[in-house]
Amino acid sequence: MYLLRQPADANHLFISSRNLNNCFSKNSLLSVINQNKTKMSQFAYHAFLSLATKIDKSFGNHLHSALSNAGIRAFSVNELEIDEKGCKELQKTIQGSRILIVVFSKDYASSERCLDELVFILESKKAFGSFVLPVFYDMDPSEVRKQKGCFEQAFLMYEERYKSGTDKVKEWKAALTEVADLGGMVLQNQSDGCESRFIQEIVKVVARKLNRAVLSVAVHPVGIDSRVRDINLWLQDGSTSVDIMAIYGMGGIGKSTLAKTAYNLNFDKFDGSSFLADVNKTSERHNGLVSLQRQLLSNVLGKKVEKIYNVDEGVIKIQKAICCRRILLVLDDVDDRDQLNAVLGMREWFYPGSKIIITTRNQHLFNASEVCRCKMYRVTPLNAQESIRLFSWHAFQKEKSSEDHEDLSENVILHCKGIPLALKILGSSLCDRSIEVWESALRKLKAIPDYKILEKLRISYDLLPDDDVQNLFLDIVCFLVGKDKDYAVTILDGCGFFSVVGIQILSDRCLIEMDKDKLKVHSLIQDMGREIIRLESPWEPQKRSRVW
């Protein structure tokens, strides 16, 4: 029976180990390489995942999803039955993948399919220049290199089974030694052993190797796939007009995350692309509009644009750049009519088939006539199941809450009303806390009305370990958002803070993020921090601890 089943994302091949001895035989391997070597002008997939079946159901699925959400086309193998024709398709898939990710787990050596696949991967690396990335999930590289531990047990069995075919066993051993010598990524040595952060590190490495400007998205993208589907269909509808979509909703509901995910999945389908983040804040700065124009031109032209002296000059240069290219442009966090009018005014300059996405908190930014010309997409809160999953990932580092925290978790989720940012912040704040702290935090949460999201977010501030970290947070949200981390550390250390460890704590609690070594704070969290300062003296600003 021949069965080659590919789901909607066309990134999985279901296969069995039966017939793979012939599929990956030396003669077959060399024959296929020689046949296809002259045909491989480009790679069909960004990455191919080679992993054992058990790990595929957990770590493998999460890794595949993270790669896909970053716009990286990944292909993985699951086990069903396949014949010779299917084997050839698998060979072509490996050869047609630019990066070959080999995930070593304790049951890897017990799979002959994995071992045959590894030999083929290394031969393809030599023939086509693919990059091989070893990932050691629950293995030490030395166990793979020397075939020790559970690998040793598997090979004792193989040597007994293939007494007359020791060359095959020697070939497997040589492949394991070769791939282990490539180095790679080790879960126990990176990201403090945290699987979710380890997966994001793998995604970053793959993106760098692909030389793709992938935007950082949520570590746990719960509910994103279903919500981004309609946006993807719109981006890929083949329209020859210049179309605009407005993604709107309240702060913290995930507008930017959706826009980034859609951008990652589609930017390489256009002649040029640009994601302009925090448009509202950036435009308020000195020469802010000029800096946005410069970024747009640099992204579209693929080279650094050094000088734009004023907005009018930037407008002319943008017109010349976009009139002959099919562009994907994302304007994130637009909150001003002038900003919107500037985009709508440029609509006639764009090349047919271009797409513009605008994220905003305010759906009333668009008047009736503009709504008719734009596709409006309202971001809805997470449902109960999605809320539980997202909160649990941040509070417990797994998809479900612990039994002794189940009722407490449900109370938090009820108050968050499906707002991803609130679930993320509260989950991170309560992570590794005692039951007593949870109960105290919930009593405080119940005393704050549900609609006051900023006050809810303050709970995460109150749970910071000491005054030093709290004051560090307040200084960052008042003065250092968008600054380089090294610059911020120099300033904060000079003020007597222990800033390196403090910034790490704030990052771990999801109160700040790092974006290309720049300090980034969600606007809701920044508003919450500044509100804390304002309340020190609502009517006499000179008495507040900070003035900005």
N, C-alpha and C positions, 0 to 999 in steps of 0.2 A: 504493500500500500504506500502511495506517495501522499504525504501530507505536509504542505508548507503553508502554515496559517499565519497571517500577519494581521494584528489588530488595527484599529483606526489610525494609530500613530505610525504604523508600518515599521516599528522598531524592535519587534521581537520575532525570533524564529523558534518554533517548537520542534524539538528533535530528540531522538533517542540514541543511545550508544550503539545500538545494533547497526551493523554495516559500516561503522565509522573506521574500523580497522582498514577496510579497503578504501574508504573515503580519504583517509589521511596517510595512505601508504606512500613510501618514498617516491616510487615511480609516478604515482598519480599526482603527487604534490609538485614534482618537477615539471611534469607535463602541463599541468594547469598554469603554473607560473610562466612557462615559456609561451603558452598560447595567449595569455592575457597581458604579458609585460608591455607589449607595444600599444595596448588599448587603454592603459590606465592614465589618461591625460588629466583626470581629476578624481577626487575621492567622493564616493556616493554617501558615506557616513562620516561624521566627525569622530565617532568613537565606537569601538566594539568591546563589549563586556564579556570576558571569559570567567565564569565562576561555577562552583558546584551547585547542585539543585537546592540543597537545604539553605544555603546562604542567600540564594536568589530570592527566596520568599520573604526575607526580612531586609537585611542590609542591601542586598542587590536591588530590590524594588525601590528602596529609598534613594539609592545612588542614581538609578535610572531616572527617577522622577526629578531629582535635583538637576541632573544634566539637561533634561528636557525643558525644565522651567527656565534654565539659563540660555535656552535657544540652541543647545548643542544636540545634534541628531545622534542618538545613541542606539545601538543594536545589541540585544542580549539573547541568549539561548536558553530555552526551557526544554524539558524532555517529553517527547512523544515519538511516534515512529516515523521514519523517513527512509526513502530509498536512495539509489545512486544519484538520481537527478537532483534530489534535495541536497545531497552532500555537495554536489558541484555548486549549487546556489550558496551554500554556507562558505565554501572556499572563496567564491567571488566576493561575498560580503566581507570576509576578513581582509582580503586584498584591497577591497574598496573602502576601507576605513583608515583614516589618517592616524588615529591614536588607538592602540590596542591595550586595553586595561585588563590585567590578569589579577583577579582577587583570590589570594591564597587563604584558605580556611582549613580547619582540621580534617574535613572530609574531602579535600581537593584531590589528594593522591589516591583515594579509593575509587575515583572515577577515571576509567580508561579514556572516556570521551574527553575529559579535561586534559589529560596528559597528551593524547594525540593532537588535540587542538593547540596545545602549547608548542609542540614541535613545529606545527604548520605556521603558527604565529611568528616564531623566530626565523623560519625560512622566508616568510613574507616580508619581515623586517629587512632582511638582507637584500631581497629582490626589489622592493618598492619604496624603501626608505621610511616605512611607517615607524612611529615612535611607540615603544613599548613601555608602559607604566606599571610596574609591579606594585600591588597593594596588599600588605600583610595585615589581614583583619584580626585573626586571633592566633597568629603564628609569629615566631621569631624568624627573621631571615636566615639565621644559621641552620635552623631545622630544615628549611627548604634547600639550602645550599648543600648540606651534608646528608640530607635525607635521614634525619633523626626523628625521635619521638614517634608520633602517629604515622609519619611518612615512612619510617623504618619498618614498621609493622606491615604497611601496605606493600612495600617492595619485597619483603620476605615472602609474602603470598604470591607476588608476580613471578619471582624467581623460581618458585615451586611450580607454578602454572605453566610458565614458558621455558621449560628446561631446554627444549630444542631451539628456542628462539631468543637467546640471550641478547642478541643485537638490539632487539626492540626495547628491552629493559635498559640496556646501556644508553640507548638514544634518549629515553625518558629522563634518566639520571643526568645526562649531559645537559639536557634542556633546562632542568631545574637548577643546576649549578650555574648555568649561563645567565638565566633570568634573575637569580638571586644576586649575582654579581653586578647587575645593573643598578642596584640601590633600590630606590622606590620609597613608598610611604608606609609607615608603621603606626597602627592605631595606638599602641601602648606608649609610643614616644612622641606623639603629636596630639595637640588639642586636649591635653590632660585625659586622654582616653575617652573623650566624649564623642559618641558616634556622629551626632548631628553636626558638630563643628568639624569633625574629621571629613565628613562628606563635603562640606562647603570648601574645605582646603583642597580636596581632590578636584572639585569643579573649577577652582581658581587656577590650579596647575594646568588643567586641560585647556581652559580658556586662554591662558598665556601661551601655551604651545600652539594653539590655533591662531594666535595673534588677532583675537577678536575682542572688540570693545564691549564685552558683556557687562550689563549692569548688575549690581548686587541686589538680590531679591531676598524674600523672607527665608530664614533657615528652615522653618516648618510651614510650607505653603498650603495650609489646610484651607479647603474651599476655593482655592484659586482656579483649579482646572475647569470646574463647571462654570465659573463666572467669566473666565477669559475666552470661553468657546465662541460666544457671539461676537466678541471683538475680533477674534481671528477670522471668522467667516466674513466679517465686514472688510477687514484688511485684504482679504484674498478673493474678493468678489469679482475682480476683473473690470471694475468700473473705469471708464475713460474720462470721467469728470474729476474735478478736484473736490474731495469730500472731507467734511469735518465731523468729528464725533466729540461730544462733550460727556466726560465721565464725571458725574457729580454725586455728592453725598456729604454727610457730616464728617468732621475731622476725626481721624483715627479709624475710619471704616474700611480703609484699604484701597483708596483710589490710586495712589502712587504705585503701590505694589502691583495692582492690576495693569497699570500703564507700562511699568517696567517689564513685566512678564510678557505682555503683548509685543513690546518693542524687541525684547530678546529673541522672541520666536519669529519675528518677521523682518528685522532691519536689513538682513542680507538679501532680501527679495527685492529691494529697491536700489536705484542708482546712487542714492545718497540718503543719509539719515542723521538726525540729531535729536537728542533728549535734553531739553533745557529744564533743569530742576529748580524748584523754589523761585519761580519767575517773580512772584509778588515781592518777596524779600529782596531779591537781587536788584530789581528795578528801583527800589527805594534808596539804594546806596549811591554814593558819588560815582558817576559814570557807569551805573549799573546796567542801563540799557545798552550802552556801547559794549560792555563785557559780554552781554547776551548775544549781541550781533556778532561779535568776534568768535564766540564759541560756535554759533550756528555756521558761520562761514568755514571755520576750521574743520568742523565735522563733515560738512558737505563736500568741500574741496579736497579733504584728505591731507591737508598740510596746515601748519601753524600760520595763522594770520596775525601778524605782529601789530599793525598800526591801523586803527580807525580813529580819526580825530573827533568826529561828532556823529550824532544819530543820523543826520541827513546823508552823510557820506556812506554810512553803513547800509542805509536803505537801498541806495543805488547799487552797491556791491552785492547785496543779497539778491536783488532783482536779476542781475546778470548771472548769478550762480544757480538760481533755481528755475530759470525759464527754460532750460534745456535738459533738465534732469527730473526723473520721476522720484519724488522725495517722500520720506516718512519723517514727519516732524511731530514731536511731543512737547507741549508746553505744560509743565507741571505746576499746579497751584497758581492759577490765574484768578485774581480777585478784584480786578479794577477794569472799568469800562474802557479806559484808554488802551490798556494792554489788549483787551479783546478786539477793539476796533482796529488796532494795528494789524492783527492777524487777519481779520475779515477783509480789511482793505487790501491786503497782499494776495488774496485768494486768486485773483485774475492773473497774477504773475506765475503761479505754479504750473508746471508741466502737467498735461492730462494724465490721470491715473495716480497723482500724488494724494497722500492722505495726511490729515492733520488731526491730532488728538489733543484735547484740552482737558485738564483736570481742574476742578473747582469745588469749593464747598458751597457755593451759592448758585443754585439753578436759576435764580432770578437775574443773574448776570446777562442772560439772553432775553431779548424782547420777543414778541410773538412772531415777527417776520423772520428773525434769526433762527428761532426754534424750527421753523419750517425748512430752513436751509441746512440744518445740522441734525445729525442723529444723536438723540439724547439717551444716555445710558446711566441709569440710576443704580448705584452700588447698594445692595441690600445687606443687612446684618447676617451673620452666620446663624444657621439653625442650631437647635439644641445639641445634636450629635457632633456637628463641626465645632461648636463652642467647647464641648467637653474634650475633644481631641486636642484642640489648640492649647487650651488651658493646661491640660495634663502634660503636654510636651514641655511646657515651660516650668511647671511646678514639680513634675516628677521625672522628667526626661523619658517619658514613655506615653503611649497613646491612651492609657486608662489610668484613672486615679487609684491610689492605694485604698484598700477596703476601709481602713480606719479614718481616711480623709474623705470618704465618698459623700457624706451628708454636707460636710463643710464646703467641698468643691461645688456641689449643686447650689449652695447659697451664694457663692461668689459668682457663678455663672448666671444666676437669675438677676443679680444686680448689674452685671455687665451688659445685658441686653444684646448680646451678639456682636459687640464692638471689638474687633480684633486687637486694637491697640490696648484697650483696657484689660482684655484677657491676657495678653502678652506681658504687660507691665505687672499686673497683680500676681500672675503665675510665677514670674521671675522673682518678685519680692518675697513670696512665701516659700520659695524653694529651700529645702533643708531647714525649715523652721519647725519648732515644736508645736504640738497641738494647742498649747496655751497661747502661743503667739497667734496662731490661726484664729482662735476664738476671740482674742482681743481685737485683732484686725477686723474681723467680721462685725463685732459689736460697733466698732467705729464706722464701718462701711454702712451699716443699717441706719445710722444716725444722719447720714448724708443723703439728700434726695437723689434719685436715680438720674435726673436730668443734669445734674452738676458734675459733668464728666471731669472737669479740672480738679474738683475736690476729691474725686475718686483716685485720680492719679497721684494726689499728694500722699496717699497711704504709702506708696513706694518710697517717697522721700522720707517719711517718718520712720521707715524701717531700715534706713541706712545705718551702718554700724556705729558711727560716732559723729561729733560736731565737725571734725576735720573734713570728712567726706561730704557732709551736707553743705558746708561752706564752699568747698571746692565745686560742687554741683552748681550752687548759686552764682559763683563767679563765672563759670563756663557759660551758663545760659544768658547771663547779662552782657558778657564782653567777648567771649572767645569762640562763639559758634562760627564755623567755616574757616577757622584758623588752622594752620599746620600743627600737628601734634607736638613736634619738637619745639616750636615757638611757644606753644601754650605751656609745655612743661617748664621751659626756662622762666617764663613769667610767674607761673604758680609756685615753683620752687623758691623763687626770689621773695615770694610773699609768705614763706614759711610752711607751705603745704608739702605733704608727701604725695606728690602729684602722680607719679607713675603707678603706684599701687592704687591710688584713689581713682584714677581714670579707668583702670582695669575693673575695679569694683562697680563703677557706674556703667561700664560696658556690659559686664556680666548681668547687671540688673536691668538691662535694656533701657537705661535712661539716656545714654548717648550711644552713638555708633561711629565707626571709623569709615570714611569714604576716601580712598586713595590718600591715607595718612592725614586727612582733615577731620576735625571734630564736627560731627553732625548730630543735631538734636531735632526730634520731631517738633513741629510748631506747637502742638498741644502741650507737650512737656515743657517747652520753653515758656509758654503762656502760664503754665502752672507755677514754674519757678519764679517768674517775675511777679506773679500775683502774691506769692509769699512775701516778697520784698515790699510790695505796695501796702500790704496789710500791716506792716510794722508801724506805718504812720500814714493813713489814707489821705489826710488833709494837709500834712506838712512834709513835703518830699525831702526837705533838708534834714529831717530827722531819721530818714531811712538809712540802712547800712550800705546801700548801693544806689547810685543814680546813673542812668544811662540815657 
